[in-house]
Amino acid sequence: MIKIENVHLYRNEKVILNNLDWHVQKGQHWAILGLNGSGKTTLLKVINGYIWPNNGKVQVLGETFGNTYIPTLRTRIGWVSNAMIDSFNWQDNAIEIVLSGKFGALRLFNDVSDAEIEQALSFMRQFHCEHLANKSFEHLSQGEQQRVQIARALMAEPEILILDEPCGGLDLIERENLLQKIEQIADGENCPTLIYVTHHVEEILPCFSHVLLMKDGKSVAADTREVILNEQLLSDFFGREVSLQIQQERAWLAVK
Ligand SMILES: Nc1ncnc2c1ncn2[C@@H]1O[C@H](COP(=O)(O)OP(=O)(O)OP(=O)(O)O)[C@@H](O)[C@H]1O
């Protein structure tokens, strides 16, 4: 699904991605865990073709960058991030935002059929935001905006769904509700390959089969969830001794 080989990216003399290798196979779901500034968002921008590495090879959904038309490829990738939220027209109604996803656009410029409206409402129902359909995006809470954004991404029936810190800014209950929804996506038929970016180990749900640990633009480790969620390995990664507890199949960390 994704093949990143020896990718090196620098801007203004700063190395942002440092000879990064990462392979995502069909059937896997990945979490990317990294400290602030480790290059996670930059990696996502590379995968979506918004920025170009200085060296290395990028292949996404079988398409090799340099030999493919990126806008068409992007319609096959759902990307949920705060960077995307900023680009919406906040006066648009929630359902218009969701419907725009069908066309890979930021605003709804197309005529829509009754079936497309029903599809949008059905995703909104799935994410408990159908009642917000006619409310303008600017008047939604952060949690509601996140749910609308995920419904929007699913409208395009993406083969890869990237969730970049979707729980950022959410309270405990909103966060757990959203994580439950993400688990439901993972359990669903025709689930896209999930890529979930976070700073928080406890958000790495059992549905994520693999974890990439990023630090200073490098891949420190990329392995199965069971291998990565290890006290010694994470202590080395964070550079501080941490204790790890498993509760309800999720790992919870505390600094010792
Ligand atoms: N155009 C640029 N020029 C110089 N430095 C940049 C540029 N874009 C990003 N950076 C730097 O690259 C590093 C990685 O940024 P990036 O946003 O990818 O990190 P991140 O892991 O997503 O961080 P966070 O978890 O805080 O969102 C940061 O130190 C950032 O300041």
The ligand as an ORCA input file, in Angstrom:
! r2SCAN-3c Opt
* xyz 0 1
  N       9.407     24.183      5.498
  C      10.108     23.929      6.597
  N      11.291     24.537      6.810
  C      12.018     24.271      7.906
  N      11.641     23.405      8.878
  C      10.465     22.774      8.720
  C       9.645     22.996      7.583
  N       8.542     22.210      7.718
  C       8.682     21.538      8.874
  N       9.831     21.886      9.483
  C      10.369     21.348     10.762
  O      10.469     19.932     10.605
  C      10.218     19.282     11.849
  C       9.156     18.225     11.655
  O       7.881     18.859     11.497
  P       6.531     18.023     11.460
  O       5.423     19.015     11.443
  O       6.594     17.043     10.365
  O       6.609     17.257     12.854
  P       5.499     16.431     13.647
  O       6.135     15.162     14.074
  O       4.259     16.340     12.855
  O       5.280     17.382     14.908
  P       4.017     17.563     15.874
  O       3.854     16.269     16.605
  O       4.462     18.660     16.792
  O       2.819     17.933     15.050
  C       9.853     20.386     12.833
  O      11.010     20.684     13.599
  C       9.466     21.557     11.956
  O       9.745     22.787     12.570
*
